[in-house]
Amino acid sequence: MATRAPSLFAGLPQGLFQSMDMLQSVCGFSENPPPHPPPCEEVLPSQVVQLEKYVAEPVNLPGGLSLLKGRVNTADVFGVSNSDLVPGKYEGGLKLWESSTDLVNALKHEIQDGQLSFNGKKVLELGCGHGLPAIFACLEGASTVHFQDFNAEVLRCLTIPNVNLNLEKAHKQQACHTDNAAIPTKTTALAPDIHFYAGDWGELHSLLSVVATDQVDLAGEVDKIFLEEDVLLDDSGSQDGSSANQEIPASSNQIQQVRCTRRHSQCHACEWARDSDLSEGGYDIILMAETVYSVSSFKKLYGIIKKCLRPPNGVVYLAAKKHYFGVGGGTRQFKSFVEEDGILGAHLVVDIADGASNVREIWKFFFN
Ligand SMILES: C[S@@+](CC[C@H](N)C(=O)[O-])C[C@H]1O[C@@H](n2cnc3c(N)ncnc32)[C@H](O)[C@@H]1O
């Protein structure tokens, strides 16, 4: 049975609680060293556990979007009460953290602004917990959606029921709209290939089916992109549906310069495609919320991203707090860690300073 370390922070305001638990996690304030992580495993939808106390409730997001989520008791699942996080045992997946709804909002705006499309994409949510961002990807037409959480129990008791609830609701709404042909409908295919994976980031990549099974010639694909650019010369095809607003150069010399610069910069992705495990597939979009609180996990988190992100156009959306105070983790620390490697660059999508918590940020990472 997992136990929580005696709180060094008793009496502190409730609002600080989540960061304080994370502080214990990162600084190793627990009485014992973190236990060996649970084994990596695929959790089948049939292994769902319908807890009697699973209570479904709406999460209403700005702009009229409403998703459904369950509420389960940490004590019923892990036998741990009043704990957001127990390092190495339970990493917080039963709670809905603020940044995950920030991320859904940001994704919605990215789609509206023409910067992102989930249509036909392969998507992975790392550290999913409730899985709302990846559920949103399902509803937006992704072809493959994989949910990952540290704990199989979280997937069985919460993520799978959440996915079922939201897809059932969407199917019903689609059926209603189809019956009433007068109402225009969004014709999204709501039948993605969905899988659930549990385990530690450090051991996960061998389990993720999309990395091993797709037969895609990525090096060929990268060359094809260059060829298409040579024909079009409009400089509009950047990461994942986004459009770079650069002016078209006037002279053929300038055109040649742009072509060379792009060839040079895309070479990182090109080399990466050839050298990495990804000669056979990968994810187009990786989503994650509140996964960068522990500096000690950065290496394995970035490691799994590198192993799974599909060059040259794969992107990662990260939503998290700018700083987890007293801990050292946060978006800025993770961004620096990633950029040091030189393979991915980053762009701030939005920051949220609503006073509800530390400043939160959404970052988009892409191949340099
Ligand atoms: C704070 S929770 C965030 C849950 C959810 N994304 C949200 O924002 O509501 C952190 C998540 O990161 C994942 N996680 C943390 N450390 C991990 C590790 N070493 N390996 C795999 N997953 C990990 C856990 O699955 C956990 O659900």
The ligand as an SDF file (V2000), in Angstrom:
LIG
                    3D

 27 29  0  0  0  0  0  0  0  0999 V2000
    0.2630   15.8530  -12.8000 C   0  0  0  0  0  0  0  0  0  0  0  0
   -0.3110   14.5100  -13.7300 S   0  0  0  0  0  0  0  0  0  0  0  0
   -1.1030   15.3060  -15.0870 C   0  0  0  0  0  0  0  0  0  0  0  0
   -2.2850   14.5170  -15.6110 C   0  0  0  0  0  0  0  0  0  0  0  0
   -3.0250   15.1750  -16.7740 C   0  0  0  0  0  0  0  0  0  0  0  0
   -2.1610   15.3700  -17.9030 N   0  0  0  0  0  0  0  0  0  0  0  0
   -3.6260   16.4970  -16.3720 C   0  0  0  0  0  0  0  0  0  0  0  0
   -3.0160   17.5300  -16.6810 O   0  0  0  0  0  0  0  0  0  0  0  0
   -4.6900   16.5250  -15.7710 O   0  0  0  0  0  0  0  0  0  0  0  0
    1.2160   13.9700  -14.4250 C   0  0  0  0  0  0  0  0  0  0  0  0
    1.0820   12.7750  -15.3710 C   0  0  0  0  0  0  0  0  0  0  0  0
    2.3800   12.4970  -15.8990 O   0  0  0  0  0  0  0  0  0  0  0  0
    2.5780   11.1040  -15.9710 C   0  0  0  0  0  0  0  0  0  0  0  0
    3.9340   10.7820  -15.5040 N   0  0  0  0  0  0  0  0  0  0  0  0
    4.6830   11.4330  -14.5800 C   0  0  0  0  0  0  0  0  0  0  0  0
    5.8920   10.8560  -14.4450 N   0  0  0  0  0  0  0  0  0  0  0  0
    5.9050    9.8230  -15.3300 C   0  0  0  0  0  0  0  0  0  0  0  0
    6.8840    8.8530  -15.6910 C   0  0  0  0  0  0  0  0  0  0  0  0
    8.0920    8.8220  -15.1230 N   0  0  0  0  0  0  0  0  0  0  0  0
    6.5690    7.9580  -16.6380 N   0  0  0  0  0  0  0  0  0  0  0  0
    5.3520    7.9770  -17.2430 C   0  0  0  0  0  0  0  0  0  0  0  0
    4.3960    8.8650  -16.9510 N   0  0  0  0  0  0  0  0  0  0  0  0
    4.6640    9.7820  -16.0090 C   0  0  0  0  0  0  0  0  0  0  0  0
    1.5420   10.4200  -15.1420 C   0  0  0  0  0  0  0  0  0  0  0  0
    0.8760    9.5500  -15.9830 O   0  0  0  0  0  0  0  0  0  0  0  0
    0.6220   11.5240  -14.6790 C   0  0  0  0  0  0  0  0  0  0  0  0
   -0.7060   11.2400  -15.0240 O   0  0  0  0  0  0  0  0  0  0  0  0
  1  2  1  0
  2  3  1  0
  2 10  1  0
  3  4  1  0
  4  5  1  0
  5  6  1  0
  5  7  1  0
  7  8  2  0
  7  9  1  0
 10 11  1  0
 11 12  1  0
 11 26  1  0
 12 13  1  0
 13 14  1  0
 13 24  1  0
 14 15  1  0
 14 23  1  0
 15 16  2  0
 16 17  1  0
 17 18  1  0
 17 23  2  0
 18 19  1  0
 18 20  2  0
 20 21  1  0
 21 22  2  0
 22 23  1  0
 24 25  1  0
 24 26  1  0
 26 27  1  0
M  CHG  2   2   1   9  -1
M  END
$$$$
